[in-house]
Amino acid sequence: MTTGGLLRRFALSSGILRQNFPLQYTRRLATTTNPKPKPKIVDLSRELYHRSPAHPFHPPVILTPWDTHQEKKAGNTIFRSASYALSMSDHAGTHVDAPKHFGPGGKSIDEMPIEDFYTEAICLDLSHVELGAAITVAEMEDALAKAGQEIREGDTVLLYMAFNRRIPFDDPRWQHDFPGLNLESVHWLADKGCKIFGVEAISPAPEGKLNFQAHNACGERGITHIEGLNNLEAVVGKGRFTFVGFPLKIRGGSGGPMRAVALFEGGAA
């Protein structure tokens, strides 16, 4: 222990601080002797860049230079800065769908409770599924059992299908050949109390009819999903953790790009 730490411990034990210092300072000094370890942060977000892959239904990501360190002058002071103009869908990159996306009358992204995006979470291993496959309830139950976990009310459930490892972003198949949930599996998650589930692909279910059904079911059941997650292999099989993914506060938005992360208390994952 440092000299400062020893002095603080002596002062606290002897009552000197309690007698001579305001309570808030006493508490502050006491907590510095045993600081709480910072959680380990695991980034689960996709990178955004010019023409980064997007759903075919949505406009592309356009990133162009605006300020390029050209000289600006005020008096004798010179300043140079850089900035970019960004044009994209509210469903670009790693993002969450708002209920408004599923039909008229649904809440927009700025109306969703911010608490929904700071939750306990688990990640299920479904990396064995074939490309384009529809995951059944039996497969979901098996993955949950193998994880040794349970889905609790309000949980975020991330689904690792190893899609990003099998098909890179710049491969045209990335927009079409993804696996996902069948309709019954979406209802299974809702029945378990999951409010938000997340996938690596641009849709929660295989392309076409099943994808439309999954979106409709989310709207009917009052749940939603995150699309475009990345790096799920870093959290699968690691037990429970805290999921944080606050979407941009877009007025009237049908979705919200987010920086999604997993937090592991104690610094271990």
C-alpha positions, 0 to 999 in steps of 0.5 A, a space after each residue: 500500500 502507498 504512503 497515502 493509502 496508509 495515511 488515509 486508512 489511519 485517518 479513517 480508523 482513528 476518527 480524524 476524518 469523521 471529526 474534521 472533514 465533511 462526510 462527502 470527502 470522508 466517503 471519497 477518501 474511503 473508496 479510493 483505498 479499494 477501487 472497484 475493478 473496471 469491467 472488460 468492454 467487448 466491442 460488438 459493433 460493425 465499422 462504418 465506412 464509405 459504401 459499407 454493406 447495407 440491406 438492399 432495401 436501404 440507401 448506402 452509406 456515403 462518407 465524403 470529406 467536408 473539411 480537409 484541414 484547410 486553413 482557418 484564421 482568426 486574428 493571428 491564430 490559425 486553425 485546421 480541422 477535419 470533418 466528413 459529411 455522412 449520409 446513411 439509412 437509420 438502419 445502417 451498420 449495427 442498429 436496432 429496429 424501432 417498432 415504427 419499422 414494423 408498422 404504422 403506429 409503432 414507437 419511433 426510436 426516440 420514443 423507446 425507453 432508453 433502459 431497454 438498451 442497458 440490460 443483462 444478456 447472454 449469447 447462444 451458440 448457433 454457429 453450426 447452422 447452415 447458411 440460409 437455414 431457419 433455426 427451429 425452437 428445438 435448436 434454440 432450446 438445445 443452444 440454451 441448455 448447452 450454454 447452461 443459462 436461462 432467459 430472464 425477463 428483459 434479457 437481451 439474447 445475442 445469437 452467434 451464427 458465425 456468419 461474419 466469419 464464414 462470409 466477409 462483408 465485401 462478398 455479395 452473398 453477405 446480403 443474401 445467404 444469412 441464416 436466421 430464426 423461423 417464426 416459431 423461434 421468434 415467438 419462443 424468445 418473446 415467450 421467454 421474456 426476451 425484449 431484444 435479440 441480436 444477430 450478425 446479419 442484416 435481417 433476423 431471419 432468412 431472406 424473403 417470406 421468413 424475414 417478413 414473418 419475423 419482423 411482423 412477429 416482433 411488432 405483434 409481440 412488442 419485442 425487437 432485434 438488433 442487426 449487424 452485430 460483430 465479434 460475437 465469438 468473443 462473448 459466446 459461452 462466457 455466461 451472463 454479461 451486461 449489454 449496452 447499445 444506445 441508439 442515436 436519438 433520431 426524431 421519428 426514426 424507424 431504427 437507430 445505429 448504435 455502438 454495441 458493447 458487452 461489459 464483463 464485471 471484474 475485467 474478465 470475459 
